[in-house]
Structure formats: structure tokens, C-alpha cells
């Protein structure tokens, strides 16, 4: 849902995959966070903590990839 990801990253994924590059995407914040943010009703800090925990897990698994791109 994040506009910056759509413009800077996601539009290139089909081309990379067509060239045989295996791509995994792991956004920092989930769609629930973005829905809360854009609604103007406030965000759930429990959800934010959950997102950061998932990011920590992804960082610990990063060594299994040949290349990691952070946007």
C-alpha cells in the first residue's frame, strides 16, 4: 500500500523475476498499519511493535540471501 514502495521497488519486480531473479519482499509496516495511519484515527502501538519484531527476524535471516536491498 505504500506509494514509495510501489514507485521505487514493486514496479521492477516482474522484470527481475522474468530474468530469473528470485525476489522476496518484506515491508517494515503491514497494510493494517498503513490503514490506521491513513484513517487518521491513530495507530496501534502493539501492531508497530509486532512489525519491528518481524523486521528483526527478517534481519537475522538475511544471511541466506545473495543480495539484500533496503528501501
PQR file with spaces between the fields and no chain letter, atoms N, CA, C, O and H, PARSE charges and radii, in Angstrom:
ATOM       1  N    UNK     1       0.804   -1.207    0.000 -0.4000 1.5000
ATOM       2  CA   UNK     1       0.000    0.000    0.000 -0.0000 2.0000
ATOM       3  C    UNK     1       0.845    1.268    0.000  0.5500 1.7000
ATOM       4  O    UNK     1       0.357    2.333   -0.380 -0.5500 1.4000
ATOM       5  N    UNK     2       2.103    1.171    0.419 -0.4000 1.5000
ATOM       6  CA   UNK     2       2.941    2.365    0.473 -0.0000 2.0000
ATOM       7  C    UNK     2       3.312    2.855   -0.915  0.5500 1.7000
ATOM       8  O    UNK     2       3.821    2.092   -1.736 -0.5500 1.4000
ATOM       9  H    UNK     2       2.500    0.306    0.728  0.4000 1.0000
ATOM      10  N    UNK     3       3.056    4.123   -1.173 -0.4000 1.5000
ATOM      11  CA   UNK     3       3.317    4.678   -2.503 -0.0000 2.0000
ATOM      12  C    UNK     3       4.793    4.632   -2.865  0.5500 1.7000
ATOM      13  O    UNK     3       5.133    4.365   -4.018 -0.5500 1.4000
ATOM      14  H    UNK     3       2.642    4.742   -0.506  0.4000 1.0000
ATOM      15  N    UNK     4       5.672    4.884   -1.913 -0.4000 1.5000
ATOM      16  CA   UNK     4       7.094    4.892   -2.237 -0.0000 2.0000
ATOM      17  C    UNK     4       7.558    3.510   -2.682  0.5500 1.7000
ATOM      18  O    UNK     4       8.383    3.398   -3.589 -0.5500 1.4000
ATOM      19  H    UNK     4       5.396    5.100   -0.977  0.4000 1.0000
ATOM      20  N    UNK     5       7.046    2.475   -2.064 -0.4000 1.5000
ATOM      21  CA   UNK     5       7.425    1.112   -2.468 -0.0000 2.0000
ATOM      22  C    UNK     5       6.912    0.782   -3.851  0.5500 1.7000
ATOM      23  O    UNK     5       7.604    0.132   -4.636 -0.5500 1.4000
ATOM      24  H    UNK     5       6.376    2.566   -1.327  0.4000 1.0000
ATOM      25  N    UNK     6       5.696    1.226   -4.157 -0.4000 1.5000
ATOM      26  CA   UNK     6       5.151    0.972   -5.494 -0.0000 2.0000
ATOM      27  C    UNK     6       6.000    1.640   -6.558  0.5500 1.7000
ATOM      28  O    UNK     6       6.262    1.049   -7.606 -0.5500 1.4000
ATOM      29  H    UNK     6       5.134    1.754   -3.520  0.4000 1.0000
ATOM      30  N    UNK     7       6.434    2.871   -6.297 -0.4000 1.5000
ATOM      31  CA   UNK     7       7.177    3.627   -7.299 -0.0000 2.0000
ATOM      32  C    UNK     7       8.647    3.229   -7.376  0.5500 1.7000
ATOM      33  O    UNK     7       9.226    3.223   -8.462 -0.5500 1.4000
ATOM      34  H    UNK     7       6.221    3.350   -5.446  0.4000 1.0000
ATOM      35  N    UNK     8       9.252    2.899   -6.255 -0.4000 1.5000
ATOM      36  CA   UNK     8      10.689    2.643   -6.235 -0.0000 2.0000
ATOM      37  C    UNK     8      11.063    1.177   -6.361  0.5500 1.7000
ATOM      38  O    UNK     8      12.184    0.862   -6.760 -0.5500 1.4000
ATOM      39  H    UNK     8       8.781    2.903   -5.372  0.4000 1.0000
ATOM      40  N    UNK     9      10.156    0.283   -6.032 -0.4000 1.5000
ATOM      41  CA   UNK     9      10.543   -1.125   -5.977 -0.0000 2.0000
ATOM      42  C    UNK     9       9.605   -2.045   -6.737  0.5500 1.7000
ATOM      43  O    UNK     9      10.027   -2.729   -7.669 -0.5500 1.4000
ATOM      44  H    UNK     9       9.245    0.540   -5.708  0.4000 1.0000
ATOM      45  N    UNK    10       8.344   -2.069   -6.352 -0.4000 1.5000
ATOM      46  CA   UNK    10       7.421   -3.088   -6.856 -0.0000 2.0000
ATOM      47  C    UNK    10       7.270   -3.089   -8.366  0.5500 1.7000
ATOM      48  O    UNK    10       7.039   -4.143   -8.959 -0.5500 1.4000
ATOM      49  H    UNK    10       8.001   -1.513   -5.594  0.4000 1.0000
ATOM      50  N    UNK    11       7.395   -1.936   -8.999 -0.4000 1.5000
ATOM      51  CA   UNK    11       7.212   -1.895  -10.447 -0.0000 2.0000
ATOM      52  C    UNK    11       8.304   -2.668  -11.181  0.5500 1.7000
ATOM      53  O    UNK    11       8.104   -3.064  -12.330 -0.5500 1.4000
ATOM      54  H    UNK    11       7.582   -1.080   -8.517  0.4000 1.0000
ATOM      55  N    UNK    12       9.455   -2.891  -10.545 -0.4000 1.5000
ATOM      56  CA   UNK    12      10.564   -3.593  -11.188 -0.0000 2.0000
ATOM      57  C    UNK    12      10.568   -5.096  -10.934  0.5500 1.7000
ATOM      58  O    UNK    12      11.299   -5.834  -11.595 -0.5500 1.4000
ATOM      59  H    UNK    12       9.617   -2.569   -9.612  0.4000 1.0000
ATOM      60  N    UNK    13       9.770   -5.547   -9.995 -0.4000 1.5000
ATOM      61  CA   UNK    13       9.788   -6.967   -9.632 -0.0000 2.0000
ATOM      62  C    UNK    13       9.440   -7.897  -10.784  0.5500 1.7000
ATOM      63  O    UNK    13      10.124   -8.908  -10.945 -0.5500 1.4000
ATOM      64  H    UNK    13       9.177   -4.948   -9.458  0.4000 1.0000
ATOM      65  N    UNK    14       8.422   -7.624  -11.597 -0.4000 1.5000
ATOM      66  CA   UNK    14       8.132   -8.525  -12.710 -0.0000 2.0000
ATOM      67  C    UNK    14       9.306   -8.671  -13.686  0.5500 1.7000
ATOM      68  O    UNK    14       9.548   -9.761  -14.204 -0.5500 1.4000
ATOM      69  H    UNK    14       7.866   -6.802  -11.466  0.4000 1.0000
ATOM      70  N    UNK    15      10.028   -7.583  -13.937 -0.4000 1.5000
ATOM      71  CA   UNK    15      11.181   -7.655  -14.833 -0.0000 2.0000
ATOM      72  C    UNK    15      12.305   -8.492  -14.226  0.5500 1.7000
ATOM      73  O    UNK    15      12.935   -9.288  -14.922 -0.5500 1.4000
ATOM      74  H    UNK    15       9.831   -6.697  -13.516  0.4000 1.0000
ATOM      75  N    UNK    16      12.549   -8.314  -12.950 -0.4000 1.5000
ATOM      76  CA   UNK    16      13.583   -9.117  -12.283 -0.0000 2.0000
ATOM      77  C    UNK    16      13.229  -10.593  -12.307  0.5500 1.7000
ATOM      78  O    UNK    16      14.077  -11.436  -12.600 -0.5500 1.4000
ATOM      79  H    UNK    16      12.037   -7.668  -12.385  0.4000 1.0000
ATOM      80  N    UNK    17      11.980  -10.906  -12.000 -0.4000 1.5000
ATOM      81  CA   UNK    17      11.538  -12.297  -11.994 -0.0000 2.0000
ATOM      82  C    UNK    17      11.575  -12.894  -13.393  0.5500 1.7000
ATOM      83  O    UNK    17      11.868  -14.079  -13.546 -0.5500 1.4000
ATOM      84  H    UNK    17      11.291  -10.221  -11.762  0.4000 1.0000
ATOM      85  N    UNK    18      11.284  -12.097  -14.416 -0.4000 1.5000
ATOM      86  CA   UNK    18      11.353  -12.578  -15.800 -0.0000 2.0000
ATOM      87  C    UNK    18      12.783  -12.927  -16.189  0.5500 1.7000
ATOM      88  O    UNK    18      13.005  -13.769  -17.059 -0.5500 1.4000
ATOM      89  H    UNK    18      11.046  -11.134  -14.292  0.4000 1.0000
ATOM      90  N    UNK    19      13.753  -12.282  -15.545 -0.4000 1.5000
ATOM      91  CA   UNK    19      15.166  -12.563  -15.805 -0.0000 2.0000
ATOM      92  C    UNK    19      15.699  -13.692  -14.919  0.5500 1.7000
ATOM      93  O    UNK    19      16.891  -13.996  -14.946 -0.5500 1.4000
ATOM      94  H    UNK    19      13.573  -11.598  -14.839  0.4000 1.0000
ATOM      95  N    UNK    20      14.813  -14.310  -14.134 -0.4000 1.5000
ATOM      96  CA   UNK    20      15.208  -15.436  -13.307 -0.0000 2.0000
ATOM      97  C    UNK    20      15.668  -15.085  -11.912  0.5500 1.7000
ATOM      98  O    UNK    20      16.193  -15.941  -11.200 -0.5500 1.4000
ATOM      99  H    UNK    20      13.845  -14.062  -14.112  0.4000 1.0000
ATOM     100  N    UNK    21      15.481  -13.841  -11.508 -0.4000 1.5000
ATOM     101  CA   UNK    21      15.870  -13.418  -10.164 -0.0000 2.0000
ATOM     102  C    UNK    21      14.728  -13.748   -9.213  0.5500 1.7000
ATOM     103  O    UNK    21      13.589  -13.333   -9.426 -0.5500 1.4000
ATOM     104  H    UNK    21      15.054  -13.146  -12.087  0.4000 1.0000
ATOM     105  N    UNK    22      15.045  -14.496   -8.168 -0.4000 1.5000
ATOM     106  CA   UNK    22      14.040  -14.807   -7.150 -0.0000 2.0000
ATOM     107  C    UNK    22      13.989  -13.650   -6.162  0.5500 1.7000
ATOM     108  O    UNK    22      15.012  -13.261   -5.598 -0.5500 1.4000
ATOM     109  H    UNK    22      15.970  -14.833   -7.996  0.4000 1.0000
ATOM     110  N    UNK    23      12.806  -13.106   -5.956 -0.4000 1.5000
ATOM     111  CA   UNK    23      12.638  -11.899   -5.138 -0.0000 2.0000
ATOM     112  C    UNK    23      11.740  -12.202   -3.943  0.5500 1.7000
ATOM     113  O    UNK    23      10.685  -12.821   -4.083 -0.5500 1.4000
ATOM     114  H    UNK    23      11.975  -13.421   -6.414  0.4000 1.0000
ATOM     115  N    UNK    24      12.176  -11.756   -2.765 -0.4000 1.5000
ATOM     116  CA   UNK    24      11.348  -11.784   -1.561 -0.0000 2.0000
ATOM     117  C    UNK    24      11.172  -10.353   -1.094  0.5500 1.7000
ATOM     118  O    UNK    24      12.134   -9.587   -1.044 -0.5500 1.4000
ATOM     119  H    UNK    24      13.033  -11.253   -2.651  0.4000 1.0000
ATOM     120  N    UNK    25       9.949   -9.992   -0.755 -0.4000 1.5000
ATOM     121  CA   UNK    25       9.656   -8.641   -0.288 -0.0000 2.0000
ATOM     122  C    UNK    25       9.183   -8.740    1.157  0.5500 1.7000
ATOM     123  O    UNK    25       8.316   -9.549    1.488 -0.5500 1.4000
ATOM     124  H    UNK    25       9.167  -10.614   -0.796  0.4000 1.0000
ATOM     125  N    UNK    26       9.768   -7.900    2.013 -0.4000 1.5000
ATOM     126  CA   UNK    26       9.399   -7.890    3.426 -0.0000 2.0000
ATOM     127  C    UNK    26       9.255   -6.443    3.891  0.5500 1.7000
ATOM     128  O    UNK    26      10.203   -5.865    4.423 -0.5500 1.4000
ATOM     129  H    UNK    26      10.471   -7.243    1.744  0.4000 1.0000
ATOM     130  N    UNK    27       8.074   -5.858    3.694 -0.4000 1.5000
ATOM     131  CA   UNK    27       7.895   -4.464    4.126 -0.0000 2.0000
ATOM     132  C    UNK    27       7.988   -4.337    5.640  0.5500 1.7000
ATOM     133  O    UNK    27       7.632   -5.256    6.378 -0.5500 1.4000
ATOM     134  H    UNK    27       7.304   -6.328    3.262  0.4000 1.0000
ATOM     135  N    UNK    28       8.471   -3.183    6.089 -0.4000 1.5000
ATOM     136  CA   UNK    28       8.569   -2.958    7.532 -0.0000 2.0000
ATOM     137  C    UNK    28       7.186   -2.921    8.168  0.5500 1.7000
ATOM     138  O    UNK    28       6.931   -3.614    9.153 -0.5500 1.4000
ATOM     139  H    UNK    28       8.760   -2.436    5.489  0.4000 1.0000
ATOM     140  N    UNK    29       6.296   -2.112    7.604 -0.4000 1.5000
ATOM     141  CA   UNK    29       4.954   -1.998    8.168 -0.0000 2.0000
ATOM     142  C    UNK    29       3.946   -2.733    7.313  0.5500 1.7000
ATOM     143  O    UNK    29       4.043   -2.736    6.086 -0.5500 1.4000
ATOM     144  H    UNK    29       6.503   -1.549    6.804  0.4000 1.0000
ATOM     145  N    UNK    30       2.978   -3.357    7.962 -0.4000 1.5000
ATOM     146  CA   UNK    30       1.946   -4.113    7.259 -0.0000 2.0000
ATOM     147  C    UNK    30       0.816   -3.193    6.792  0.5500 1.7000
ATOM     148  O    UNK    30       0.779   -2.014    7.142 -0.5500 1.4000
ATOM     149  H    UNK    30       2.899   -3.355    8.959  0.4000 1.0000
ATOM     150  N    UNK    31      -0.091   -3.738    6.010 -0.4000 1.5000
ATOM     151  CA   UNK    31      -1.212   -2.947    5.490 -0.0000 2.0000
ATOM     152  C    UNK    31      -2.105   -2.421    6.613  0.5500 1.7000
ATOM     153  O    UNK    31      -2.687   -1.343    6.486 -0.5500 1.4000
ATOM     154  H    UNK    31      -0.061   -4.696    5.725  0.4000 1.0000
ATOM     155  N    UNK    32      -2.217   -3.165    7.704 -0.4000 1.5000
ATOM     156  CA   UNK    32      -3.023   -2.711    8.838 -0.0000 2.0000
ATOM     157  C    UNK    32      -2.496   -1.403    9.403  0.5500 1.7000
ATOM     158  O    UNK    32      -3.269   -0.505    9.736 -0.5500 1.4000
ATOM     159  H    UNK    32      -1.744   -4.040    7.808  0.4000 1.0000
ATOM     160  N    UNK    33      -1.166   -1.298    9.509 -0.4000 1.5000
ATOM     161  CA   UNK    33      -0.559   -0.053    9.995 -0.0000 2.0000
ATOM     162  C    UNK    33      -0.886    1.102    9.051  0.5500 1.7000
ATOM     163  O    UNK    33      -1.273    2.185    9.492 -0.5500 1.4000
ATOM     164  H    UNK    33      -0.538   -2.027    9.238  0.4000 1.0000
ATOM     165  N    UNK    34      -0.728    0.862    7.754 -0.4000 1.5000
ATOM     166  CA   UNK    34      -0.989    1.923    6.785 -0.0000 2.0000
ATOM     167  C    UNK    34      -2.462    2.328    6.779  0.5500 1.7000
ATOM     168  O    UNK    34      -2.774    3.510    6.639 -0.5500 1.4000
ATOM     169  H    UNK    34      -0.414   -0.018    7.396  0.4000 1.0000
ATOM     170  N    UNK    35      -3.364    1.367    6.929 -0.4000 1.5000
ATOM     171  CA   UNK    35      -4.791    1.700    7.025 -0.0000 2.0000
ATOM     172  C    UNK    35      -5.057    2.579    8.243  0.5500 1.7000
ATOM     173  O    UNK    35      -5.801    3.557    8.165 -0.5500 1.4000
ATOM     174  H    UNK    35      -3.110    0.407    7.043  0.4000 1.0000
ATOM     175  N    UNK    36      -4.438    2.220    9.373 -0.4000 1.5000
ATOM     176  CA   UNK    36      -4.608    3.021   10.586 -0.0000 2.0000
ATOM     177  C    UNK    36      -4.022    4.418   10.394  0.5500 1.7000
ATOM     178  O    UNK    36      -4.628    5.408   10.803 -0.5500 1.4000
ATOM     179  H    UNK    36      -3.833    1.426    9.436  0.4000 1.0000
ATOM     180  N    UNK    37      -2.861    4.497    9.780 -0.4000 1.5000
ATOM     181  CA   UNK    37      -2.207    5.780    9.572 -0.0000 2.0000
ATOM     182  C    UNK    37      -3.032    6.690    8.674  0.5500 1.7000
ATOM     183  O    UNK    37      -3.232    7.866    8.981 -0.5500 1.4000
ATOM     184  H    UNK    37      -2.369    3.692    9.447  0.4000 1.0000
ATOM     185  N    UNK    38      -3.507    6.143    7.569 -0.4000 1.5000
ATOM     186  CA   UNK    38      -4.256    6.948    6.606 -0.0000 2.0000
ATOM     187  C    UNK    38      -5.669    7.284    7.087  0.5500 1.7000
ATOM     188  O    UNK    38      -6.269    8.246    6.608 -0.5500 1.4000
ATOM     189  H    UNK    38      -3.345    5.188    7.320  0.4000 1.0000
ATOM     190  N    UNK    39      -6.204    6.505    8.025 -0.4000 1.5000
ATOM     191  CA   UNK    39      -7.561    6.773    8.515 -0.0000 2.0000
ATOM     192  C    UNK    39      -7.605    7.992    9.424  0.5500 1.7000
ATOM     193  O    UNK    39      -8.656    8.614    9.579 -0.5500 1.4000
ATOM     194  H    UNK    39      -5.717    5.724    8.414  0.4000 1.0000
ATOM     195  N    UNK    40      -6.483    8.336   10.020 -0.4000 1.5000
ATOM     196  CA   UNK    40      -6.438    9.475   10.928 -0.0000 2.0000
ATOM     197  C    UNK    40      -6.949    9.177   12.317  0.5500 1.7000
ATOM     198  O    UNK    40      -7.045   10.081   13.146 -0.5500 1.4000
ATOM     199  H    UNK    40      -5.629    7.831    9.895  0.4000 1.0000
ATOM     200  N    UNK    41      -7.281    7.923   12.590 -0.4000 1.5000
ATOM     201  CA   UNK    41      -7.829    7.550   13.898 -0.0000 2.0000
ATOM     202  C    UNK    41      -6.757    7.127   14.895  0.5500 1.7000
ATOM     203  O    UNK    41      -7.080    6.757   16.024 -0.5500 1.4000
ATOM     204  H    UNK    41      -7.202    7.188   11.917  0.4000 1.0000
ATOM     205  N    UNK    42      -5.505    7.175   14.503 -0.4000 1.5000
ATOM     206  CA   UNK    42      -4.423    6.747   15.379 -0.0000 2.0000
ATOM     207  C    UNK    42      -3.941    5.358   15.017  0.5500 1.7000
ATOM     208  O    UNK    42      -4.617    4.600   14.320 -0.5500 1.4000
ATOM     209  H    UNK    42      -5.243    7.475   13.586  0.4000 1.0000
ATOM     210  N    UNK    43      -2.746    5.045   15.513 -0.4000 1.5000
ATOM     211  CA   UNK    43      -2.149    3.745   15.186 -0.0000 2.0000
ATOM     212  C    UNK    43      -2.042    2.886   16.434  0.5500 1.7000
ATOM     213  O    UNK    43      -1.960    3.388   17.555 -0.5500 1.4000
ATOM     214  H    UNK    43      -2.197    5.660   16.079  0.4000 1.0000
ATOM     215  N    UNK    44      -2.045    1.607   16.215 -0.4000 1.5000
ATOM     216  CA   UNK    44      -1.901    0.631   17.292 -0.0000 2.0000
ATOM     217  C    UNK    44      -0.415    0.405   17.551  0.5500 1.7000
ATOM     218  O    UNK    44       0.298   -0.109   16.689 -0.5500 1.4000
ATOM     219  H    UNK    44      -2.111    1.199   15.305  0.4000 1.0000
ATOM     220  N    UNK    45       0.045    0.786   18.729 -0.4000 1.5000
ATOM     221  CA   UNK    45       1.462    0.608   19.047 -0.0000 2.0000
ATOM     222  C    UNK    45       1.812   -0.859   19.199  0.5500 1.7000
ATOM     223  O    UNK    45       2.970   -1.237   19.022 -0.5500 1.4000
ATOM     224  H    UNK    45      -0.534    1.203   19.429  0.4000 1.0000
ATOM     225  N    UNK    46       0.838   -1.689   19.521 -0.4000 1.5000
ATOM     226  CA   UNK    46       1.072   -3.136   19.560 -0.0000 2.0000
ATOM     227  C    UNK    46       1.427   -3.620   18.157  0.5500 1.7000
ATOM     228  O    UNK    46       2.352   -4.414   17.984 -0.5500 1.4000
ATOM     229  H    UNK    46      -0.103   -1.382   19.664  0.4000 1.0000
ATOM     230  N    UNK    47       0.694   -3.144   17.163 -0.4000 1.5000
ATOM     231  CA   UNK    47       0.975   -3.512   15.777 -0.0000 2.0000
ATOM     232  C    UNK    47       2.354   -3.006   15.352  0.5500 1.7000
ATOM     233  O    UNK    47       3.081   -3.715   14.656 -0.5500 1.4000
ATOM     234  H    UNK    47      -0.058   -2.500   17.304  0.4000 1.0000
ATOM     235  N    UNK    48       2.718   -1.801   15.758 -0.4000 1.5000
ATOM     236  CA   UNK    48       4.040   -1.256   15.421 -0.0000 2.0000
ATOM     237  C    UNK    48       5.136   -2.139   16.009  0.5500 1.7000
ATOM     238  O    UNK    48       6.103   -2.467   15.321 -0.5500 1.4000
ATOM     239  H    UNK    48       2.127   -1.226   16.324  0.4000 1.0000
ATOM     240  N    UNK    49       4.992   -2.523   17.266 -0.4000 1.5000
ATOM     241  CA   UNK    49       5.974   -3.407   17.898 -0.0000 2.0000
ATOM     242  C    UNK    49       6.046   -4.750   17.189  0.5500 1.7000
ATOM     243  O    UNK    49       7.130   -5.309   17.021 -0.5500 1.4000
ATOM     244  H    UNK    49       4.206   -2.256   17.824  0.4000 1.0000
ATOM     245  N    UNK    50       4.903   -5.265   16.775 -0.4000 1.5000
ATOM     246  CA   UNK    50       4.860   -6.524   16.037 -0.0000 2.0000
ATOM     247  C    UNK    50       5.628   -6.394   14.717  0.5500 1.7000
ATOM     248  O    UNK    50       6.370   -7.297   14.328 -0.5500 1.4000
ATOM     249  H    UNK    50       4.023   -4.811   16.912  0.4000 1.0000
ATOM     250  N    UNK    51       5.440   -5.272   14.042 -0.4000 1.5000
ATOM     251  CA   UNK    51       6.138   -5.031   12.768 -0.0000 2.0000
ATOM     252  C    UNK    51       7.649   -4.976   12.975  0.5500 1.7000
ATOM     253  O    UNK    51       8.407   -5.547   12.190 -0.5500 1.4000
ATOM     254  H    UNK    51       4.837   -4.539   14.357  0.4000 1.0000
ATOM     255  N    UNK    52       8.086   -4.295   14.025 -0.4000 1.5000
ATOM     256  CA   UNK    52       9.524   -4.215   14.296 -0.0000 2.0000
ATOM     257  C    UNK    52      10.091   -5.577   14.683  0.5500 1.7000
ATOM     258  O    UNK    52      11.219   -5.900   14.311 -0.5500 1.4000
ATOM     259  H    UNK    52       7.471   -3.831   14.663  0.4000 1.0000
ATOM     260  N    UNK    53       9.342   -6.366   15.410 -0.4000 1.5000
ATOM     261  CA   UNK    53       9.807   -7.711   15.764 -0.0000 2.0000
ATOM     262  C    UNK    53       9.981   -8.556   14.511  0.5500 1.7000
ATOM     263  O    UNK    53      10.979   -9.261   14.363 -0.5500 1.4000
ATOM     264  H    UNK    53       8.426   -6.104   15.712  0.4000 1.0000
ATOM     265  N    UNK    54       8.994   -8.482   13.598 -0.4000 1.5000
ATOM     266  CA   UNK    54       9.111   -9.228   12.344 -0.0000 2.0000
ATOM     267  C    UNK    54      10.333   -8.769   11.557  0.5500 1.7000
ATOM     268  O    UNK    54      11.007   -9.588   10.933 -0.5500 1.4000
ATOM     269  H    UNK    54       8.183   -7.909   13.718  0.4000 1.0000
ATOM     270  N    UNK    55      10.626   -7.474   11.577 -0.4000 1.5000
ATOM     271  CA   UNK    55      11.807   -6.963   10.878 -0.0000 2.0000
ATOM     272  C    UNK    55      13.083   -7.534   11.480  0.5500 1.7000
ATOM     273  O    UNK    55      14.012   -7.881   10.751 -0.5500 1.4000
ATOM     274  H    UNK    55      10.078   -6.808   12.085  0.4000 1.0000
ATOM     275  N    UNK    56      13.134   -7.633   12.792 -0.4000 1.5000
ATOM     276  CA   UNK    56      14.299   -8.224   13.449 -0.0000 2.0000
ATOM     277  C    UNK    56      14.500   -9.659   12.985  0.5500 1.7000
ATOM     278  O    UNK    56      15.625  -10.071   12.700 -0.5500 1.4000
ATOM     279  H    UNK    56      12.380   -7.351   13.385  0.4000 1.0000
ATOM     280  N    UNK    57      13.422  -10.414   12.909 -0.4000 1.5000
ATOM     281  CA   UNK    57      13.509  -11.800   12.432 -0.0000 2.0000
ATOM     282  C    UNK    57      14.028  -11.827   10.996  0.5500 1.7000
ATOM     283  O    UNK    57      14.882  -12.649   10.666 -0.5500 1.4000
ATOM     284  H    UNK    57      12.509  -10.079   13.141  0.4000 1.0000
ATOM     285  N    UNK    58      13.521  -10.936   10.138 -0.4000 1.5000
ATOM     286  CA   UNK    58      13.998  -10.889    8.752 -0.0000 2.0000
ATOM     287  C    UNK    58      15.478  -10.532    8.688  0.5500 1.7000
ATOM     288  O    UNK    58      16.208  -11.091    7.870 -0.5500 1.4000
ATOM     289  H    UNK    58      12.827  -10.268   10.407  0.4000 1.0000
ATOM     290  N    UNK    59      15.931   -9.618    9.528 -0.4000 1.5000
ATOM     291  CA   UNK    59      17.343   -9.253    9.537 -0.0000 2.0000
ATOM     292  C    UNK    59      18.224  -10.421    9.951  0.5500 1.7000
ATOM     293  O    UNK    59      19.317  -10.602    9.414 -0.5500 1.4000
ATOM     294  H    UNK    59      15.338   -9.163   10.193  0.4000 1.0000
ATOM     295  N    UNK    60      17.752  -11.208   10.898 -0.4000 1.5000
ATOM     296  CA   UNK    60      18.514  -12.376   11.329 -0.0000 2.0000
ATOM     297  C    UNK    60      18.591  -13.446   10.237  0.5500 1.7000
ATOM     298  O    UNK    60      19.521  -14.252   10.219 -0.5500 1.4000
ATOM     299  H    UNK    60      16.864  -11.061   11.334  0.4000 1.0000
ATOM     300  N    UNK    61      17.622  -13.451    9.336 -0.4000 1.5000
ATOM     301  CA   UNK    61      17.596  -14.417    8.232 -0.0000 2.0000
ATOM     302  C    UNK    61      18.265  -13.884    6.968  0.5500 1.7000
ATOM     303  O    UNK    61      18.365  -14.610    5.979 -0.5500 1.4000
ATOM     304  H    UNK    61      16.867  -12.796    9.350  0.4000 1.0000
ATOM     305  N    UNK    62      18.717  -12.652    6.980 -0.4000 1.5000
ATOM     306  CA   UNK    62      19.236  -12.005    5.770 -0.0000 2.0000
ATOM     307  C    UNK    62      20.468  -12.689    5.200  0.5500 1.7000
ATOM     308  O    UNK    62      20.730  -12.572    4.003 -0.5500 1.4000
ATOM     309  H    UNK    62      18.635  -12.063    7.784  0.4000 1.0000
ATOM     310  N    UNK    63      21.219  -13.387    6.007 -0.4000 1.5000
ATOM     311  CA   UNK    63      22.454  -14.010    5.518 -0.0000 2.0000
ATOM     312  C    UNK    63      22.203  -15.124    4.503  0.5500 1.7000
ATOM     313  O    UNK    63      23.139  -15.547    3.824 -0.5500 1.4000
ATOM     314  H    UNK    63      21.006  -13.482    6.979  0.4000 1.0000
ATOM     315  N    UNK    64      20.992  -15.599    4.385 -0.4000 1.5000
ATOM     316  CA   UNK    64      20.709  -16.664    3.422 -0.0000 2.0000
ATOM     317  C    UNK    64      20.482  -16.129    2.005  0.5500 1.7000
ATOM     318  O    UNK    64      20.305  -16.910    1.070 -0.5500 1.4000
ATOM     319  H    UNK    64      20.232  -15.256    4.936  0.4000 1.0000
ATOM     320  N    UNK    65      20.485  -14.810    1.845 -0.4000 1.5000
ATOM     321  CA   UNK    65      20.277  -14.201    0.539 -0.0000 2.0000
ATOM     322  C    UNK    65      21.612  -13.758   -0.060  0.5500 1.7000
ATOM     323  O    UNK    65      22.557  -13.453    0.668 -0.5500 1.4000
ATOM     324  H    UNK    65      20.628  -14.176    2.605  0.4000 1.0000
ATOM     325  N    UNK    66      21.680  -13.726   -1.376 -0.4000 1.5000
ATOM     326  CA   UNK    66      22.873  -13.237   -2.062 -0.0000 2.0000
ATOM     327  C    UNK    66      22.937  -11.710   -2.025  0.5500 1.7000
ATOM     328  O    UNK    66      24.022  -11.130   -2.000 -0.5500 1.4000
ATOM     329  H    UNK    66      20.913  -13.974   -1.967  0.4000 1.0000
ATOM     330  N    UNK    67      21.784  -11.074   -2.023 -0.4000 1.5000
ATOM     331  CA   UNK    67      21.724   -9.623   -2.052 -0.0000 2.0000
ATOM     332  C    UNK    67      20.501   -9.164   -1.254  0.5500 1.7000
ATOM     333  O    UNK    67      19.419   -9.740   -1.364 -0.5500 1.4000
ATOM     334  H    UNK    67      20.902  -11.545   -2.043  0.4000 1.0000
ATOM     335  N    UNK    68      20.692   -8.126   -0.456 -0.4000 1.5000
ATOM     336  CA   UNK    68      19.586   -7.543    0.301 -0.0000 2.0000
ATOM     337  C    UNK    68      19.531   -6.064   -0.053  0.5500 1.7000
ATOM     338  O    UNK    68      20.537   -5.359    0.026 -0.5500 1.4000
ATOM     339  H    UNK    68      21.571   -7.657   -0.367  0.4000 1.0000
ATOM     340  N    UNK    69      18.347   -5.600   -0.445 -0.4000 1.5000
ATOM     341  CA   UNK    69      18.136   -4.198   -0.784 -0.0000 2.0000
ATOM     342  C    UNK    69      17.153   -3.624    0.217  0.5500 1.7000
ATOM     343  O    UNK    69      16.066   -4.166    0.415 -0.5500 1.4000
ATOM     344  H    UNK    69      17.529   -6.173   -0.510  0.4000 1.0000
ATOM     345  N    UNK    70      17.537   -2.527    0.846 -0.4000 1.5000
ATOM     346  CA   UNK    70      16.660   -1.866    1.806 -0.0000 2.0000
ATOM     347  C    UNK    70      16.216   -0.548    1.188  0.5500 1.7000
ATOM     348  O    UNK    70      17.043    0.281    0.810 -0.5500 1.4000
ATOM     349  H    UNK    70      18.420   -2.086    0.686  0.4000 1.0000
ATOM     350  N    UNK    71      14.932   -0.365    1.090 -0.4000 1.5000
ATOM     351  CA   UNK    71      14.369    0.875    0.520 -0.0000 2.0000
ATOM     352  C    UNK    71      13.539    1.559    1.583  0.5500 1.7000
ATOM     353  O    UNK    71      12.968    2.621    1.332 -0.5500 1.4000
ATOM     354  H    UNK    71      14.259   -1.039    1.396  0.4000 1.0000
